[in-house]
Amino acid sequence: MEYKLRKLFGIGDREFTKNERSFIEKWIELKTDYDLLSKAYDITIEKAGKPSYAYMAKILDNWHSGGIKTVEEAEKLE
């Protein structure tokens, strides 16, 4: 999962920062599907204009609270 997230965020081989790691560990702990992470990333870029872990986390937290587990379910909300 970390490899996929490095590629998604375009950070290459550098280590995640402590802050980045805390977000990622939460997403892994919640067993968040990679495709859902990718969808949240796309929305973050569209709305914020740049990568933002905090913005993305808010999207994912809202989806998690609402029981959204797939991209299809997330797209129905849009």
Buried (B, 14 or more C-beta within 10 A) or exposed (E): EEEEBBEBBEBEEEEBEEEBEEBBEBBEEEEBEEEBBBBBBEBBBEEEEEBBBEBBBEBBBEBBEEEBBEBEEBEEEE
